[in-house]
């Protein structure tokens, strides 16, 4: 059983793997140009994050291939019927992800603090992008 810090990596990876599946599912609906462009950027970001998290797991002798996407996240995303509701769901997910990282960053001695800071920054850029697509702010 992984310790609580390694479990954070595993949990985080489950969500990012799910976001890739959600993005690919959304692309099958042929969203418009700006929506599609955002999803492509999100996929690239999620792939980079997955790579970073997988590297950490391998360093701790845990096989990233054992990680499955978060089923609840996938199930909820597939309930969204329109491009806007999917994008709003993604936006909400990004906000929740940022809050999750902020919570971990409260611990100044967390062994993955630098990783969380990096991932927070990447997710915050996605937040800015999707808010522009949605016309928020």
N, C-alpha and C positions, 0 to 999 in steps of 0.2 A: 504494500500500500504506500503510495507516495506521500511525502510530508505535505503540510498545508501549502507551502510555497510552490512546490512542484505541482500540486493540485490546481493552483491558480493558473499555471501555464497550460495544463491539460484543459481546464474549463475554457480558458481564453481561446485555445486552438479549436475546440469544438464549435465555438461561435463563429470564428473566422472561416472555418471550413463550410459552415452553413451559409454564410453570406455569399460565398462563391456560388453555391448551388442556387441561392435565391436570385443572384444577379443573372445567372445563365437562364433560369426559368423566366425572368422578366424579359430578357432579350428575345426569347422565342415569341413574345407578343408584338415584336417589331415596334418598339417605342420610337418617338420622333428623334430628330437629330441631336438636340441638346440633352435629352434624356438618355439616349443611347451613348453619347460621348461621356456623360457622367458615369454610367454603368461600366463602360470600358476602363475609365480611370480607377473606379472603385475596385474592379477585378485586379488590375495591376497592383494597387495598394494592398489588397487582401492577400495576393500571392506573395508579396514581399514580407508581409507580417507572418504568414504561415511559414515561410522559409526561416525567419528569425526564431519563431517559437519552436519549430521542429529541430533546429540546431541546438537549442537549449535542452530539449528533451533528450536528444542523442548524447549530449555531454553528460547527462545524468543516467545514461544506460536505460532509457525508456524509448520504445519504438513509436515514432510518430504515426506509423501505419496502423496502429491500433486505435487511433482517434477517429471517431465517427462524428458527423455533423449533429448539432443539437436538433433533435427531432421536433421539439415544441416550436422552436424558431421557424423551422421549415413549414410546419403545419399552419402556423399563424400567417406566414407570408402568403401561402397559397390560397388563403381565404380572401385576399385582396383582389378586387375585380377590375379595377381601372389602373392605368399607369399612374395617375396622381395618388391613389390610395397606396399603391406599392411604394412609390417614392416617399410618401409620408411615413409609411411603416419603416422604411430604411432610415429615414431621418431620425425617427424615434429611437431606432436601434443604435444609431451612431451616438445620440445623446446619452443613452444608457451606458454605452461602452465608455464614453468619456467620464461619466460619473464613476464607473467601476474602477477605471485607472486612477482617478483622483482619490478614491478611497484607499487604494493600495499605496499611493504616494504619501499618505499621511504618516506612514511608518518610515522614519528616516533610516532605519536599519534593515529594511526589506532587502533580501539578497538579489532581487531582480529590479530594484529601483530604477537603474539606468535604462533597462529594457522598457519598463512601464512608461518612463518619460518619453522615450523614442516613439513608442506605439501611440501614446497620447497625442504627440505632435502630428503623427500621420493621420490619425482619426480626426483631429481638429481641422486639418486641411480638407478632408472629405466633408466635414460638417459645413465648412465655408462653401465648398463646391455645390453641395446639394441645396443649401439655402439659396444660392444664386439661381439654380435651376427652378426651385419652387417659388422664387420671388419673395423670400422671407427677408426682412430687414430693409 
